[in-house]
Amino acid sequence: MDKDKLEHLINDIGIARFVGRINSGLIDPVVGYQIVERFVAQHRSPSLASHLLALFRA
């Protein structure tokens, strides 16, 4: 999938399901986590950011 389609997908299904697809191998991790970083930067929220950091540290 190209980056535009992935950005649309993360908006459609949400970040948790998107990360699940990365972890299951459906989305390339390098590109997928770049999309996640952009998504988080655009939707800054202290609770969302801390939650995502916890996911990445796990």
N, C-alpha and C positions, 0 to 999 in steps of 0.2 A: 504494500500500500504506500502511496505517496504521502508526504507530510500534510497536505491539505485534507486528504480523506481522514487521516488519523486525528487531526484537530477537530474535524466535524464529528468523528466518532466519540472522542472524549467528551464533547459537549452533549452528545445524544445519550450516552450510557452512564456517564459519571466517572469520576476519577477512580473509585474503588474497583469497579468492574474493568476499567481500562488497565489498571495495574495488575489485576488478576489475569488478564489476557497476556500481558507481558510475562508474568511469572509462569504461565502455562506454555509459553513458547509460540503463541499465535502472532505476537508482535515482536519485531526485533528490539531487544532491550536498549541498545544505544539510541536508536531513533525514538523509541517509545518514551524513554525517560527524558529526552530532550523536549518532547511534546508535553510531558508532565510538568517539567520545570517552567515552560512557557505558560501553561495553564495556571499554575500556582502564582506566577508573577502577575498575571492579568486579573486574578481573583483573590487578591491578598486579603487574608483574614487571619488573625492571630490563632484562632482555634484550628483552622484548616492547615496552616503552616506547621504548627506543632504536631498535628496528627500525621502529616506526611513525613516529617522528620523522624517520627517514631517508626513509621513503616519502613523507611530506608535503613534505619539502624538495626532493624530486627533481623 
